[in-house]
Amino acid sequence: MDCHTSGPGTGVFITAGTSISGTGGYVEYYADTARTDLRARLEVDAYGNFYTVTAIDILTPNGSGFSQGAYVSVVMPNGSRRNMPGIVSHTSAGCNACHSSTGTQSPL
């Protein structure tokens, strides 16, 4: 992520985003394509934002500078799920890498 990497806050964002679908729900980070090995669940706040400054092991680079990456699912307040295609890594853990005017996916 290129934003929120320094400043007076509580830490550097490991992953973050904003849901235009409203508030509530969760963003989940899995270690496997079957989405059975949940490693982190972030709540979408009252402003539609989610973020963490706490390390997520599958998004933490190893000694060679690579991370395992995560399979991401968005859980809406009504319980419906949307699985993101592909995998995100520590270099693309900001949702705007794909969900923006220059990305390949529409906003959620």
N, CA and C of each residue as an Amber inpcrd file, in Angstrom:
protein
   324
   0.8450000  -1.1810000   0.0000000   0.0000000   0.0000000   0.0000000
   0.8810000   1.2320000   0.0000000   0.5060000   2.1980000  -0.7880000
   1.2780000   3.4260000  -0.8730000   0.7420000   4.5250000   0.0270000
  -0.4370000   4.3280000   0.5850000  -1.0030000   5.3480000   1.4630000
  -0.9440000   4.8650000   2.9010000  -1.0670000   5.7950000   3.8220000
  -1.0790000   5.4760000   5.2520000   0.1640000   4.7010000   5.6780000
   1.3110000   5.1070000   5.1480000   2.5570000   4.4110000   5.4870000
   3.3790000   5.1390000   6.5360000   2.9890000   6.3480000   6.8790000
   3.6790000   7.0760000   7.9340000   2.7420000   8.1270000   8.5010000
   3.1540000   8.7440000   9.5630000   2.3370000   9.7980000  10.1520000
   2.1450000   9.5830000  11.6340000   1.2800000  10.4040000  12.2370000
   1.1440000  10.4010000  13.6850000   0.2140000   9.3160000  14.2270000
  -0.3680000   8.4800000  13.3760000  -1.3290000   7.4730000  13.8300000
  -0.6850000   6.3340000  14.5940000  -1.4500000   5.2670000  14.7550000
  -1.0170000   4.1440000  15.5810000  -0.1310000   3.1460000  14.8490000
   0.0820000   3.3170000  13.5640000   0.9380000   2.3940000  12.8260000
   0.6660000   2.4050000  11.3420000   1.4340000   1.6360000  10.6350000
   1.3050000   1.5230000   9.1810000   0.1840000   0.5390000   8.8620000
  -0.6690000   0.8950000   7.9230000  -1.7390000  -0.0100000   7.5290000
  -1.1420000  -1.2230000   6.8270000  -1.5180000  -2.4090000   7.2520000
  -1.1240000  -3.6480000   6.6030000  -2.0270000  -3.8950000   5.4050000
  -3.2960000  -3.6620000   5.5810000  -4.2960000  -3.7410000   4.5220000
  -5.4290000  -2.8050000   4.9100000  -6.1240000  -2.2730000   3.9030000
  -7.1970000  -1.3220000   4.1790000  -8.0420000  -1.1240000   2.9370000
  -9.2330000  -0.5790000   3.1380000 -10.0960000  -0.2660000   2.0160000
 -11.3740000   0.3840000   2.4940000 -12.2270000   0.7260000   1.5320000
 -13.5220000   1.3310000   1.8070000 -14.5650000   0.6190000   0.9670000
 -15.6500000   0.2450000   1.5970000 -16.7540000  -0.3880000   0.8930000
 -17.7720000   0.6800000   0.5370000 -18.0970000   0.7900000  -0.7460000
 -19.1300000   1.7510000  -1.1370000 -20.5190000   1.1670000  -0.9530000
 -20.5870000  -0.1110000  -0.5550000 -21.8700000  -0.7840000  -0.3440000
 -22.4870000  -0.4580000   1.0080000 -21.8000000   0.3390000   1.8070000
 -22.3470000   0.7120000   3.1050000 -21.5100000   0.2070000   4.2480000
 -22.1170000   0.2020000   5.4120000 -21.3990000  -0.1510000   6.6290000
 -21.7600000  -1.5550000   7.0710000 -20.9500000  -2.0670000   7.9570000
 -21.1870000  -3.3960000   8.4860000 -20.5320000  -4.4660000   7.6350000
 -20.5680000  -5.6610000   8.1300000 -19.9530000  -6.7690000   7.4270000
 -18.4810000  -6.9090000   7.7750000 -17.8020000  -7.7700000   7.0340000
 -16.4040000  -8.0920000   7.3120000 -15.6310000  -8.2800000   6.0190000
 -14.3300000  -8.1480000   6.1320000 -13.4180000  -8.5520000   5.0740000
 -12.5400000  -9.6310000   5.6870000 -12.4890000 -10.7930000   5.0340000
 -11.7700000 -11.9340000   5.5860000 -10.5810000 -12.2990000   4.7060000
  -9.5020000 -12.7190000   5.3560000  -8.2490000 -13.0710000   4.6820000
  -7.9320000 -14.5380000   4.9690000  -7.8690000 -15.3430000   3.9150000
  -7.6570000 -16.7820000   4.0280000  -6.3110000 -17.1820000   3.4250000
  -5.7640000 -18.2790000   3.9270000  -4.4930000 -18.8030000   3.4210000
  -4.6910000 -19.8040000   2.2930000  -5.9340000 -20.1870000   1.9900000
  -6.1740000 -21.2210000   0.9810000  -7.3270000 -20.8450000   0.0680000
  -7.3160000 -21.4190000  -1.1320000  -8.3460000 -21.1080000  -2.1240000
  -9.7250000 -21.5970000  -1.7010000  -9.7790000 -22.6620000  -0.8910000
 -11.0650000 -23.1720000  -0.4070000 -11.6720000 -22.2610000   0.6590000
 -10.8620000 -21.3180000   1.1320000 -11.2880000 -20.3640000   2.1590000
 -11.7710000 -21.0640000   3.4290000 -10.9230000 -21.9790000   3.9120000
 -11.1950000 -22.6710000   5.1670000 -10.1880000 -22.2840000   6.2480000
  -9.0300000 -21.7200000   5.8470000  -7.9640000 -21.3580000   6.7870000
  -7.9670000 -19.8470000   7.0010000  -8.9060000 -19.3740000   7.8340000
  -9.0730000 -17.9470000   8.1010000  -7.9110000 -17.4270000   8.9350000
  -7.2560000 -16.3560000   8.4660000  -6.1320000 -15.7770000   9.1980000
  -6.4560000 -14.4200000   9.7940000  -7.4260000 -13.7050000   9.2150000
  -7.8130000 -12.3950000   9.7600000  -9.2250000 -12.0520000   9.3030000
  -9.9590000 -11.3790000  10.1880000 -11.2960000 -10.8690000   9.8690000
 -11.3330000  -9.4250000  10.3300000 -11.5900000  -8.5160000   9.3900000
 -11.6450000  -7.0880000   9.7000000 -13.0780000  -6.6010000   9.5680000
 -13.5430000  -5.9030000  10.5860000 -14.8950000  -5.3570000  10.5700000
 -14.9400000  -4.0790000   9.7440000 -16.0030000  -3.9250000   8.9520000
 -16.2320000  -2.6910000   8.2060000 -16.9120000  -1.7220000   9.1590000
 -16.2880000  -0.5350000   9.3710000 -16.7850000   0.3910000  10.3860000
 -17.9620000   1.2380000   9.8870000 -18.4020000   2.1670000  10.7060000
 -19.5650000   3.0020000  10.4090000 -19.3640000   3.8960000   9.1970000
 -18.1300000   4.0710000   8.7530000 -17.8300000   4.8910000   7.5750000
 -17.5800000   4.0400000   6.3340000 -17.7140000   2.7260000   6.4640000
 -17.4630000   1.8270000   5.3430000 -16.0000000   1.4410000   5.2020000
 -15.1720000   1.8270000   6.1790000 -13.7320000   1.5490000   6.1040000
 -13.3640000   0.3000000   6.9000000 -12.3070000  -0.3530000   6.4470000
 -11.6960000  -1.4430000   7.2060000 -10.1900000  -1.3140000   7.0500000
  -9.4720000  -1.6660000   8.0960000  -8.0130000  -1.5640000   8.0740000
  -7.4470000  -2.2840000   9.2750000  -6.1590000  -2.5490000   9.2160000
  -5.4510000  -3.0680000  10.3800000  -4.0020000  -2.6110000  10.3380000
  -3.4670000  -2.3760000  11.5100000  -2.0350000  -2.0940000  11.6650000
  -1.3380000  -3.3070000  12.2800000  -2.1140000  -4.3470000  12.5540000
  -1.5870000  -5.5850000  13.1140000  -1.1530000  -6.5100000  11.9780000
   0.0290000  -7.0690000  12.0900000   0.5530000  -7.9510000  11.0400000
  -0.3710000  -9.1510000  10.8220000  -0.5330000  -9.5150000   9.5660000
  -1.2340000 -10.7340000   9.1680000  -0.1690000 -11.6340000   8.5570000
   0.0370000 -12.7910000   9.1390000   1.1860000 -13.6240000   8.7500000
   1.2770000 -13.8860000   7.2510000   0.1730000 -14.1210000   6.5720000
   0.2190000 -14.4390000   5.1390000   0.4640000 -13.2050000   4.2740000
   0.4450000 -12.0250000   4.8820000   0.7720000 -10.7880000   4.1580000
   2.1100000 -10.2100000   4.6110000   2.8490000 -10.9570000   5.4130000
   4.1360000 -10.4980000   5.9310000   5.2580000 -11.0540000   5.0640000
   6.0950000 -10.1780000   4.4770000   7.1960000 -10.6730000   3.6260000
   8.1790000 -11.5370000   4.4070000   8.6810000 -12.5700000   3.7430000
   9.7110000 -13.4110000   4.3540000  11.0810000 -12.7810000   4.1130000
  12.1410000 -13.4790000   4.4510000  13.4930000 -12.9560000   4.2940000
  13.8710000 -12.6280000   2.8640000  13.1700000 -13.2360000   1.9010000
  13.4400000 -12.9700000   0.4840000  12.5710000 -11.8430000  -0.0650000
  11.7050000 -11.2760000   0.7880000  10.8610000 -10.1670000   0.3650000
   9.5250000 -10.5840000  -0.2320000   9.1610000 -11.8610000  -0.1150000
   7.9010000 -12.3530000  -0.6580000   6.9530000 -12.7340000   0.4790000
   5.6500000 -12.6370000   0.2040000   4.6550000 -13.1030000   1.1660000
   3.8290000 -14.1990000   0.5170000   3.2330000 -15.0390000   1.3430000
   2.3760000 -16.1160000   0.8380000   1.2000000 -15.5390000   0.0680000
   0.6460000 -14.4610000   0.5760000  -0.5330000 -13.8560000  -0.0320000
  -1.8080000 -14.3730000   0.6030000  -2.9040000 -13.7190000   0.2980000
  -4.1890000 -14.0520000   0.9060000  -5.2870000 -14.1130000  -0.1420000
  -6.2470000 -14.9760000   0.1330000  -7.4800000 -15.0310000  -0.6380000
  -8.5070000 -14.2560000   0.1730000  -9.1460000 -13.2770000  -0.4460000
  -9.9950000 -12.3340000   0.2810000 -11.4680000 -12.5770000  -0.0370000
 -12.2860000 -12.5440000   1.0020000 -13.7360000 -12.6150000   0.8680000
 -14.3500000 -11.4210000   1.5840000 -15.3730000 -10.8480000   0.9660000
 -16.1380000  -9.7700000   1.5820000 -17.4650000 -10.3710000   2.0320000
 -17.7670000 -10.1990000   3.3200000 -19.0180000 -10.7070000   3.8820000
 -19.9020000  -9.5060000   4.1500000 -21.0110000  -9.4400000   3.4450000
 -21.9260000  -8.3150000   3.5740000 -22.7360000  -8.4370000   4.8700000
 -23.3460000  -7.3390000   5.3350000 -24.1220000  -7.3870000   6.5850000
 -25.2280000  -8.4540000   6.5710000 -25.7700000  -8.7610000   5.3950000
 -26.8330000  -9.7750000   5.3160000 -26.2820000 -11.2000000   5.2450000
 -24.9440000 -11.3410000   5.3020000 -24.3260000 -12.6620000   5.2950000
 -23.8860000 -13.1500000   3.9290000 -24.3030000 -12.4600000   2.8670000
 -23.8570000 -12.8910000   1.5400000 -22.3580000 -12.6440000   1.4070000
 -21.6960000 -13.4500000   0.5750000 -20.2400000 -13.3990000   0.4330000
 -19.8680000 -13.1020000  -1.0080000 -18.7640000 -12.4040000  -1.1470000
 -18.1710000 -12.1960000  -2.4690000 -16.6880000 -12.5240000  -2.3440000
 -16.2740000 -13.5690000  -3.0490000 -14.8790000 -13.9720000  -3.0360000
 -14.1210000 -13.2200000  -4.1200000 -13.0390000 -12.5650000  -3.7310000
 -12.2190000 -11.8510000  -4.6940000 -11.4560000 -12.8710000  -5.5480000
 -11.3880000 -12.6180000  -6.8560000 -10.6400000 -13.5480000  -7.7050000
  -9.1400000 -13.3620000  -7.4910000  -8.4080000 -14.4300000  -7.4640000
  -6.9610000 -14.3250000  -7.3350000  -6.5140000 -14.1390000  -5.9090000
  -5.2890000 -13.7070000  -5.7910000  -4.6260000 -13.6060000  -4.4990000
  -4.0410000 -12.2070000  -4.3350000  -4.0360000 -11.6920000  -3.1200000
  -3.3900000 -10.4120000  -2.8470000  -2.1440000 -10.6720000  -2.0140000
  -1.1380000  -9.8510000  -2.2170000   0.1100000  -9.9880000  -1.4600000
   0.3500000  -8.7230000  -0.6610000   1.4820000  -8.6560000   0.0160000
   1.7960000  -7.4650000   0.8110000   1.9900000  -6.2400000  -0.0750000
   2.2470000  -6.4260000  -1.3570000   2.4160000  -5.2810000  -2.2540000
   1.0930000  -4.8130000  -2.8430000   0.0500000  -5.6430000  -2.7510000
  -1.2450000  -5.2720000  -3.3310000  -2.3810000  -5.4120000  -2.3340000
  -2.0900000  -5.2920000  -1.0440000  -3.1000000  -5.5210000  -0.0150000
  -4.0810000  -4.3640000   0.1320000  -3.8510000  -3.2660000  -0.5560000
  -4.8210000  -2.1860000  -0.5960000  -5.8130000  -2.4840000  -1.7040000
  -7.0800000  -2.4520000  -1.4110000  -8.1020000  -2.8350000  -2.3830000
  -8.0880000  -1.9720000  -3.6340000  -7.5990000  -0.7390000  -3.5100000
  -7.5680000   0.1470000  -4.6650000  -6.5960000  -0.3200000  -5.7420000
  -5.7480000  -1.2980000  -5.4380000  -4.8800000  -1.8550000  -6.4760000
  -5.7320000  -2.4050000  -7.6140000  -6.8920000  -2.9650000  -7.2960000
  -7.8120000  -3.4810000  -8.3180000  -9.0830000  -2.6420000  -8.4420000
  -9.6090000  -2.1760000  -7.2930000 -10.8970000  -1.4860000  -7.2610000
 -10.7090000   0.0300000  -7.3090000 -10.3940000   0.5410000  -8.4870000
 -10.2110000   1.9790000  -8.6910000 -10.3890000   2.2980000 -10.1670000
 -10.3150000   3.5610000 -10.4950000 -10.4700000   3.9500000 -11.9020000
  -9.3660000   3.3900000 -12.7810000  -8.2070000   3.0790000 -12.1970000
  -7.1160000   2.4930000 -12.9880000  -6.9900000   0.9950000 -12.7810000
  -7.8450000   0.4270000 -11.9360000  -7.7950000  -1.0060000 -11.6470000
  -8.6150000  -1.8210000 -12.6250000  -8.6750000  -3.1220000 -12.3640000
  -9.3730000  -4.0400000 -13.2600000 -10.7510000  -4.4500000 -12.7600000
 -11.1330000  -4.0260000 -11.5490000 -12.4050000  -4.4200000 -10.9550000
 -13.1960000  -3.1820000 -10.5410000 -14.5240000  -3.3180000 -10.5480000
 -15.3780000  -2.2070000 -10.1190000 -15.3340000  -2.1040000  -8.5890000
 -15.6960000  -0.9370000  -8.0450000 -15.7640000  -0.7910000  -6.5900000
 -16.8200000  -1.7320000  -6.0160000 -16.6600000  -2.0830000  -4.7440000
 -17.6480000  -2.9480000  -4.0610000 -18.6260000  -2.1070000  -3.2950000
